[in-house]
Amino acid sequence: MHDADFVEFLATVWQEWQKTGYTGEVIATVWPARRMQSRVPRFIEGKVGYYALATETSISDGTWSAALAAKDVALTGAKGLLEGARGIFSLCRPPGHHAARDLLGGYCFLNNAAIAAQ
């Protein structure tokens, strides 16, 4: 299960990035030491780095809706299996296999396979 604060971050990061005055895609530039603190940074740049595995994954307008759609594709496939289908292929983009409980990376935001399995 994904961390609720992480999911909220994904749902609102683009709007918060723009509200702060930044233009262009959201890309991590700092990485707060997660093991040395127990709180999510308040400023958007710190939040992005806190939830990012590395700098290769950007977020833009439409990222959240694409992540939700990919999750729905995985859930549709799982439903088909539960209803007796012998095989299902759920092509999810973004794929989700690099996403962790509370981290994004590799252009993966939600771990679709884990969500479907759950």
C-alpha positions as CSV (number, residue, x, y, z in Angstrom):
1,M,0.0,0.0,0.0
2,H,1.3,3.4,-0.9
3,D,1.9,5.9,1.9
4,A,-1.1,8.4,2.1
5,D,1.1,11.5,2.3
6,F,3.0,10.3,-0.8
7,V,-0.2,9.8,-2.8
8,E,-1.4,13.3,-1.7
9,F,2.0,14.7,-2.8
10,L,1.6,13.1,-6.3
11,A,-1.9,14.4,-6.6
12,T,-0.9,18.0,-5.8
13,V,2.8,18.4,-6.7
14,W,2.2,20.0,-10.1
15,Q,-0.2,22.6,-8.8
16,E,2.1,23.4,-5.9
17,W,5.1,23.7,-8.2
18,Q,3.3,26.2,-10.4
19,K,1.9,28.1,-7.5
20,T,5.4,28.6,-6.2
21,G,6.3,30.3,-9.5
22,Y,8.4,27.6,-11.1
23,T,8.0,27.0,-14.8
24,G,8.7,23.8,-16.7
25,E,8.7,20.2,-15.4
26,V,9.1,19.3,-11.8
27,I,12.6,17.7,-11.3
28,A,14.3,16.9,-8.0
29,T,17.4,19.0,-7.3
30,V,17.9,18.3,-3.6
31,W,17.5,15.1,-1.6
32,P,16.7,15.6,2.1
33,A,18.3,12.9,4.3
34,R,15.3,10.7,5.1
35,R,17.0,8.8,7.8
36,M,18.2,11.9,9.6
37,Q,14.7,13.5,9.9
38,S,11.2,12.3,10.5
39,R,9.3,14.9,8.6
40,V,8.5,15.8,5.0
41,P,10.0,19.2,4.1
42,R,7.5,22.0,3.8
43,F,9.0,23.7,0.7
44,I,8.2,22.1,-2.7
45,E,11.8,21.6,-3.8
46,G,12.4,19.6,-0.6
47,K,9.2,17.6,-1.0
48,V,10.1,16.6,-4.5
49,G,13.6,15.4,-3.5
50,Y,12.1,13.7,-0.4
51,Y,9.8,11.5,-2.6
52,A,12.3,11.0,-5.6
53,L,14.7,8.2,-6.0
54,A,16.8,10.2,-8.5
55,T,16.7,13.1,-10.9
56,E,15.6,11.2,-14.0
57,T,11.9,11.4,-13.4
58,S,10.1,14.6,-14.1
59,I,6.5,15.5,-13.4
60,S,4.3,17.7,-15.6
61,D,0.7,18.6,-16.1
62,G,-1.1,15.3,-16.7
63,T,1.3,13.1,-14.8
64,W,-1.1,12.4,-12.0
65,S,-4.0,11.6,-14.3
66,A,-1.7,9.3,-16.4
67,A,-0.6,7.5,-13.2
68,L,-4.2,7.0,-12.1
69,A,-5.1,5.7,-15.6
70,A,-2.3,3.2,-15.5
71,K,-3.4,2.0,-12.1
72,D,-6.9,1.5,-13.4
73,V,-5.5,-0.6,-16.3
74,A,-3.8,-2.8,-13.8
75,L,-6.9,-3.1,-11.7
76,T,-9.0,-4.0,-14.8
77,G,-6.6,-6.8,-15.6
78,A,-6.7,-8.1,-12.0
79,K,-10.5,-8.0,-12.2
80,G,-10.5,-10.1,-15.4
81,L,-8.3,-12.7,-13.7
82,L,-10.6,-12.8,-10.7
83,E,-13.5,-13.3,-13.1
84,G,-11.8,-16.3,-14.6
85,A,-9.8,-15.1,-17.6
86,R,-7.0,-17.5,-18.3
87,G,-4.6,-14.7,-19.1
88,I,-4.5,-10.9,-19.1
89,F,-2.0,-8.4,-20.4
90,S,-2.3,-4.9,-18.9
91,L,0.0,-2.5,-20.6
92,C,0.4,0.3,-18.1
93,R,2.2,3.6,-19.0
94,P,3.7,4.8,-16.8
95,P,4.7,1.3,-15.8
96,G,5.1,1.6,-12.1
97,H,7.7,-1.1,-11.4
98,H,10.3,1.4,-10.0
99,A,7.8,3.1,-7.6
100,A,8.1,2.2,-3.9
101,R,5.7,2.7,-1.0
102,D,6.7,6.4,-0.8
103,L,9.1,7.0,-3.6
104,L,8.8,7.7,-7.3
105,G,11.5,6.9,-9.9
106,G,12.3,5.6,-13.3
107,Y,9.1,7.4,-14.6
108,C,7.1,5.3,-12.2
109,F,4.7,6.9,-9.8
110,L,2.4,4.2,-8.5
111,N,3.4,0.5,-8.3
112,N,0.6,-0.8,-10.5
113,A,1.4,-4.5,-10.0
114,A,1.5,-4.1,-6.3
115,I,-1.8,-2.3,-6.3
116,A,-3.4,-5.0,-8.5
117,A,-2.0,-7.8,-6.3
118,Q,-3.3,-6.1,-3.2
